[in-house]
């Protein structure tokens, strides 16, 4: 069935495949599970400190970027392993570069979190 030129069945299958892929990454990648734990802590802190709507948006985008980068990194690692399980410097460089991308996004997210939360934490500590 098509709605406004969009094949709804194909779109649905795409979402199902994406969900299956995300669940696989969560099940198999320790770092992704760590990202989910950190995201839960960040969400709890945002609720506790009653951050603004704009700050919520920044936090949500940071969390989404980190998780997307981790999923892309995992996909690249699997593809590289499919090409060859033997050590090869080009495959190693590709995997390291992808992991470096996750690190860059994670550090950016941590800095954004620090900008949002450190003043609140400081005020909480000083007011005691």
Secondary structure, 3 states (H helix, E strand, C coil): CEECCEEHHHHHHHHHHHHHHHHHHHHHCHHHHHHHHHHHHHHHHHHHHCCCHHHHHHHHHHHHHHHHHHHHHHHHHHHHHHHCCCCCHHHHHHHHHHHHHHHHHHHHHHHHHHHHHHHHHHHHHHCC
